[in-house]
Amino acid sequence: MVIGVGVNIRPVELAALAEASPSNAAVPPGCLQELEPGVDAAQALLRIAAPLVQTVLAFEQFGFAPFQARFAARDALAGRAVQLSDGTLGTACGVSETGALRVQAAGGLVEVTSSEVSVRPAADAPLSVKETRPC
């Protein structure tokens, strides 16, 4: 199993973000220093490493299903208009018991699994997205 975890420690200037990728400028990334002012990378690693390893081992043994309810409680995209990296527009409907992203698109409910999925809240969703059935 290979996983990747990215943690922003310090805030990113929006001007730099917009210059690097104009489409990402509307969604500023969060950072740990917003929650824990003064935290540095070493402190973050000390706090994150052990629980992360424990969680990965539990995931390896039991799969995603035991984590689904906790994920749903924190799902910032649920019920929001989204645009997938392949251009698909729809409404985010949480994740399945296997961890697949569920999106209600014009053609029906789609479960998205991939080695990489990029999702952004759709700022000005077209009317067709706003008219899709709720989850």
N, C-alpha and C positions, 0 to 999 in steps of 0.2 A: 504494500500500500504506500502511495506517495500522496502527501498532503502539503498544502502551502498555507501559511498564515501570515497575513500582513497586519501590522499594528502601527498606526500613525501616532507618534509620540508628540510632536509639535504641530501647531497649526500651519496650514499652507496658505500663502497669500493668494487671494482670488485672482489678482491680476496675472500672476505666474501660471495659475491653473488655466485661465482663459486663453493665455497665449499658447500653452502647450496643447490644449484640446478645447476649442470653443464650445463643443457640445456638452462638456463636463462642467463648465463654469456655473451652470444653474444649480448644481448639486455639490455644495462645498463639503469636503470630507470632514468627519469628526476627528478628534484626537484625544489621547489620554489626558493631556494637560488641561483640557476643558473640565475634566472630572477630578483630576488630581494635580493641581498646579505645582510645578517644580519637579514632577516625576521625570526621571531620565530613562534611557534604554536599559541600563543595567538593573535598575529598580523594577522596571516593568517585567523584564525577563525573570527575575527572581519570584515575582508574584504570579506569573502566568505559566511558567514551565511545568511545574508539578501537577497542577489541576488539568492542564492541557493533556499531558501524558496519560493521566488517569482516565480522562474522558475518551481519548483515542482508544485506549485499551478496552473500555466498556463498549464503545462503538464497534470495535473489531469482534467482540464476543456476542453482542446482542443486536447489532444493526441500528438503524435510525429510529425505529418505532418507539423505543422508550424515551426518546428526546423530542418527539413530535409535539406534545402538548406544551412543553417549555418553549420550544421554538415559536409555536403559534401565539403564545402570550406576549412575545416580543416582536412579532412580525410587523415591521413598519410599512410593508408594501401591501398587506392584505386589504383588498377592496379598492385599491388605487389603480388608476390607469397607468400602464407600463408599456415600454417599447423594448423588445428583446434585441440583442445584438444582430439578429438576422433580419430585423425590420418588422417583425410581427408586433401588432398592436393588440392590446386587450386589457383585461382587468386581472390583477394578481389575486389568486384564490388560495393562498397558502401553499403548503407542500404535502405530498402524499406520505404514506407510511414508509416509503423507501427513500424519501428526501427529494423527490422530483418536484420542481416548481410547477404549480398548477396555474394556468392562465386561461381565462375565458376569452377566446378570440372570436372573430366573426364566424369562423367555421365550426365552433364548438369548443369544448374544454380540451386543452392540450397539456400534456405532461412533458416538461422539458428536462432532459438529462443531457449532460455534455461534459467534456473535460473542462470547459470554461463557458460560463453564461454571464453576460453583462446585462444588467437590468438598471434602467433609470426611470424614475417617475416621469410620466409623460406630462410636460408642462401644459401644453395646449392640445389636449387629445382631440383628434378629429371627431366629428359627430358620430361616425360609425362605431367608434370605440365607446362613446358615452351611451350608445343605444344597446350595447351587448347586454345579455342577461346577467344579473348579478350571480355571484358564485353559488 
